[in-house]
Amino acid sequence: MDIAVLGIDLGKTICSLEGVDCTGAVVMHKRVQRFRLLELLSRSAPCVVAMEACGGAHHLGRFCLQLSRCS
């Protein structure tokens, strides 16, 4: 499963994830608990991550940037 873009809808306790490939086809739809989101992202292949702008998104964005610099 090659995810090109991962869309994340941040919720208070549950986050919804949608992954699309380079053709735009949905290849993943998942709901995860917010505290497990960082673990899931650390195990995934590098891709574009899209989410709304909020305080939690800034924290998550910094985590994703740190992961991309390490790989």
N, CA, C and O of each residue as an XYZ file, in Angstrom:
284
protein
N       0.849     -1.166      0.000
C       0.000      0.000      0.000
C       0.898      1.233      0.000
O       1.529      1.537      1.013
N       0.963      1.939     -1.114
C       1.767      3.149     -1.238
C       0.880      4.369     -1.049
O       0.075      4.698     -1.920
N       1.025      5.033      0.078
C       0.236      6.228      0.365
C       1.034      7.441     -0.073
O       2.167      7.639      0.367
N       0.444      8.255     -0.943
C       1.087      9.480     -1.399
C       0.694     10.654     -0.508
O       1.530     11.495     -0.177
N      -0.584     10.708     -0.120
C      -1.090     11.780      0.741
C      -1.913     11.156      1.857
O      -2.774     10.309      1.619
N      -1.631     11.589      3.077
C      -2.375     11.114      4.249
C      -3.112     12.296      4.838
O      -2.492     13.255      5.300
N      -4.439     12.232      4.823
C      -5.265     13.275      5.410
C      -5.660     12.869      6.820
O      -6.101     11.743      7.050
N      -5.502     13.791      7.762
C      -5.809     13.495      9.162
C      -6.827     14.496      9.669
O      -6.618     15.706      9.584
N      -7.935     13.987     10.199
C      -8.923     14.818     10.873
C      -8.695     14.620     12.366
O      -9.011     13.564     12.914
N      -8.150     15.631     13.013
C      -7.806     15.527     14.427
C      -9.051     15.725     15.277
O      -9.740     16.739     15.162
N      -9.331     14.760     16.122
C     -10.423     14.872     17.072
C      -9.864     14.914     18.479
O      -8.658     14.776     18.682
N     -10.743     15.104     19.451
C     -10.265     15.177     20.832
C      -9.696     13.844     21.296
O      -8.671     13.809     21.977
N     -10.356     12.745     20.932
C      -9.864     11.432     21.358
C      -9.639     10.478     20.190
O      -8.794      9.587     20.281
N     -10.377     10.646     19.094
C     -10.273      9.761     17.930
C      -9.892     10.592     16.714
O     -10.458     11.662     16.491
N      -8.936     10.107     15.927
C      -8.521     10.765     14.691
C      -8.903      9.873     13.517
O      -8.731      8.655     13.563
N      -9.420     10.496     12.472
C      -9.753      9.771     11.247
C      -8.646      9.982     10.232
O      -8.183     11.105     10.035
N      -8.224      8.911      9.591
C      -7.143      8.959      8.609
C      -7.661      8.468      7.262
O      -8.382      7.473      7.184
N      -7.285      9.177      6.209
C      -7.578      8.769      4.838
C      -6.279      8.810      4.068
O      -5.619      9.847      4.022
N      -5.905      7.711      3.469
C      -4.696      7.657      2.653
C      -5.047      7.455      1.200
O      -5.846      6.578      0.873
N      -4.457      8.260      0.309
C      -4.687      8.102     -1.130
C      -3.354      7.847     -1.821
O      -2.309      8.327     -1.383
N      -3.412      7.082     -2.914
C      -2.189      6.819     -3.682
C      -2.000      7.911     -4.726
O      -2.752      8.885     -4.745
N      -1.014      7.761     -5.584
C      -0.679      8.803     -6.562
C      -1.763      8.981     -7.620
O      -1.771     10.000     -8.311
N      -2.676      8.026     -7.769
C      -3.776      8.168     -8.731
C      -5.008      8.800     -8.096
O      -5.976      9.108     -8.791
N      -4.978      8.992     -6.787
C      -6.111      9.583     -6.078
C      -7.080      8.568     -5.510
O      -8.108      8.942     -4.945
N      -6.770      7.289     -5.650
C      -7.635      6.243     -5.117
C      -7.401      6.095     -3.612
O      -6.262      6.120     -3.147
N      -8.481      5.942     -2.867
C      -8.376      5.756     -1.421
C      -7.836      4.356     -1.150
O      -8.435      3.363     -1.562
N      -6.706      4.282     -0.459
C      -6.098      2.988     -0.156
C      -6.123      2.687      1.334
O      -5.786      1.580      1.752
N      -6.525      3.682      2.148
C      -6.605      3.443      3.589
C      -7.655      4.358      4.194
O      -7.711      5.547      3.882
N      -8.470      3.806      5.045
C      -9.402      4.571      5.864
C      -9.335      3.960      7.254
O      -9.619      2.776      7.435
N      -8.966      4.756      8.214
C      -8.747      4.198      9.547
C      -9.102      5.238     10.598
O      -8.932      6.438     10.379
N      -9.586      4.780     11.721
C      -9.797      5.634     12.891
C      -8.883      5.127     13.991
O      -8.873      3.934     14.295
N      -8.121      6.021     14.583
C      -7.195      5.634     15.647
C      -7.379      6.565     16.840
O      -7.809      7.711     16.703
N      -7.043      6.043     18.000
C      -7.053      6.885     19.190
C      -5.921      7.890     19.065
O      -4.847      7.569     18.556
N      -6.164      9.099     19.529
C      -5.206     10.181     19.326
C      -3.825      9.848     19.893
O      -2.811     10.193     19.287
N      -3.777      9.182     21.047
C      -2.475      8.882     21.642
C      -1.700      7.828     20.861
O      -0.501      7.672     21.087
N      -2.344      7.099     19.949
C      -1.658      6.109     19.119
C      -1.239      6.665     17.755
O      -0.574      5.974     16.983
N      -1.622      7.901     17.457
C      -1.357      8.484     16.147
C       0.137      8.634     15.868
O       0.588      8.319     14.767
N       0.903      9.102     16.832
C       2.342      9.284     16.625
C       3.031      7.948     16.354
O       3.941      7.875     15.528
N       2.606      6.905     17.039
C       3.176      5.568     16.807
C       2.881      5.104     15.383
O       3.757      4.554     14.715
N       1.658      5.322     14.919
C       1.287      4.920     13.563
C       2.101      5.696     12.533
O       2.569      5.116     11.553
N       2.277      6.997     12.741
C       3.054      7.804     11.802
C       4.524      7.404     11.778
O       5.160      7.443     10.725
N       5.062      7.023     12.922
C       6.478      6.644     12.965
C       6.732      5.338     12.215
O       7.856      5.088     11.780
N       5.699      4.497     12.055
C       5.851      3.230     11.334
C       5.529      3.352      9.849
O       5.817      2.430      9.087
N       4.928      4.485      9.412
C       4.545      4.601      8.005
C       5.670      5.156      7.150
O       6.601      5.801      7.634
N       5.547      4.880      5.865
C       6.522      5.401      4.891
C       6.311      6.905      4.741
O       5.207      7.400      4.968
N       7.355      7.634      4.364
C       7.220      9.085      4.173
C       6.155      9.413      3.115
O       6.078      8.758      2.075
N       5.344     10.428      3.396
C       4.309     10.887      2.477
C       3.914     12.307      2.865
O       4.372     12.824      3.885
N       3.075     12.932      2.064
C       2.531     14.247      2.391
C       1.448     14.042      3.447
O       0.577     13.186      3.291
N       1.504     14.828      4.520
C       0.492     14.752      5.577
C      -0.289     16.058      5.562
O       0.291     17.140      5.649
N      -1.612     15.949      5.450
C      -2.480     17.130      5.412
C      -3.437     17.079      6.597
O      -4.036     16.044      6.890
N      -3.568     18.235      7.279
C      -4.507     18.335      8.403
C      -4.892     19.786      8.607
O      -4.266     20.691      8.055
N      -5.933     20.001      9.407
C      -6.367     21.372      9.668
C      -5.373     22.087     10.575
O      -4.568     21.448     11.252
N      -5.433     23.397     10.585
C      -4.521     24.182     11.415
C      -5.139     24.379     12.797
O      -6.184     25.013     12.943
N      -4.479     23.828     13.797
C      -4.886     24.017     15.186
C      -3.661     23.739     16.053
O      -2.621     23.329     15.537
N      -3.771     23.953     17.343
C      -2.631     23.738     18.232
C      -2.089     22.319     18.172
O      -0.875     22.116     18.160
N      -2.975     21.346     18.135
C      -2.541     19.955     18.044
C      -1.866     19.649     16.726
O      -0.964     18.813     16.663
N      -2.299     20.324     15.668
C      -1.698     20.097     14.351
C      -0.257     20.596     14.314
O       0.595     19.991     13.664
N       0.016     21.695     15.010
C       1.383     22.217     15.037
C       2.317     21.230     15.736
O       3.441     21.013     15.282
N       1.862     20.636     16.827
C       2.668     19.625     17.525
C       2.907     18.422     16.612
O       4.028     17.924     16.510
N       1.858     17.967     15.959
C       1.961     16.813     15.073
C       2.852     17.123     13.870
O       3.618     16.267     13.427
N       2.756     18.335     13.344
C       3.603     18.743     12.223
C       5.079     18.728     12.579
O       5.913     18.286     11.788
N       5.400     19.217     13.783
C       6.804     19.188     14.225
C       7.294     17.749     14.360
O       8.443     17.460     14.027
N       6.447     16.848     14.838
C       6.799     15.433     14.954
C       7.067     14.838     13.561
O       8.033     14.096     13.380
N       6.215     15.165     12.578
C       6.399     14.646     11.219
C       7.691     15.194     10.594
O       8.407     14.458      9.915
N       7.989     16.460     10.816
C       9.236     17.026     10.288
C      10.452     16.343     10.903
O      11.436     16.079     10.211
N      10.385     16.060     12.186
C      11.481     15.380     12.853
C      11.680     13.987     12.261
O      12.815     13.555     12.060
N      10.583     13.284     11.982
C      10.677     11.951     11.364
C      11.295     12.029      9.977
O      12.103     11.176      9.611
N      10.924     13.040      9.201
C      11.445     13.131      7.830
C      12.928     13.450      7.816
O      13.629     13.043      6.890
N      13.428     14.167      8.818
C      14.853     14.480      8.877
C      15.668     13.262      9.298
O      16.844     13.149      8.952
N      15.049     12.355     10.041
C      15.768     11.174     10.526
C      15.891     10.100      9.445
O      16.779      9.251      9.517
N      15.004     10.131      8.442
C      15.039      9.055      7.435
C      15.861      9.407      6.238
O      15.981      8.603      5.314
